[in-house]
Amino acid sequence: MEAKPAHAVTLEVNVISGQNICVDRSSMAENVYVVVRAESLNCCTTKMVNEDRGLLAWNEKFLLDIPNHARSVTFEVQCKKYKGVRPIGVARMALSDFLIGDKSNSLQMLSYGVRDWDGRRNGVIHFSVKVKTPQEEDHSSSQTAVSSSGIAENEVMGFQEDQKNSSHVVIGIPVWWS
């Protein structure tokens, strides 16, 4: 007898950037990171970045297993301040927004508003989502080549032209938009 998988689907999530996200309504955001989870204790965390002219750029890709019971994916924006972690805001994406219909197999570029814990708007987070099929999961885990710089050669690096000097972000409309 074969065991059932603990997750219904795997998502490839690329946390690209955040815009106009404030820590204390007035100060610049420093040491900001994003925790991505799908109604479980398992999560993925980006590296910490500092604000550059209103933009936070992470550009990190994760494979996120979605449990069978999950109804949404949460993007928690947090910062490490002083000796603790301070929550800044949250963006919650319903799984039904992209898992239903023909759009579920394509890469989707999305922008969601971040809300602070009082429900007030606190910027926007930009990310992409793609449903991984079991064949893609097997292929990507067994065939990832690493270059001499330590970066996976088939890894998507995002949309910035020059990572060191550019603060521009492409904001897209999902392909299925009509």
ABEGO torsion letter per residue (X at the ends): XBBBBABABBBBBBBABBBGBBAAGABBBBGBBBBBBBGBABBBBBBBBBBBGGBBBAGBBBBBBBBAABABBBBBBBBBBEABBBBABBBBBBAAAAABEAAAABBBBBBBBBBBAAGBBBEBBBBBBBBBBAAAAAAAAAABBBBAAGBBAABBAEABABAAABABBBBBBBAABX
